[in-house]
C-alpha cells in the first residue's frame, strides 16, 4: 500500500470546472494533477486537483488570475 502524505486538495462544483483547471495548469506548467475526490472530502464533482501544500499560494494566484471556479481548498492525507 502506498504511504499517505499531506496534500493540497482543490475541489470543484462541476466536472467542467475541474477540466478547466487541468487545461490552465497544463498551459502554465503548474504543479499537480486531477484525482478522484478523497472520501474524507465531499464535493459536487467527483474530481479534485492534488498538489503539494507548498504550491497553495501559486495555485490560488493562478485560480484568481484565470477566474477559475473552485468549491474549496483543503489539506488532507492522501
Secondary structure by P-SEA (a helix, b strand, c coil): cccccbbbbbbbccaaaaaaaaaaaaaacbbbbbccccccccccccbbbbbcccaaaaaaaaaaaacccccccccccc
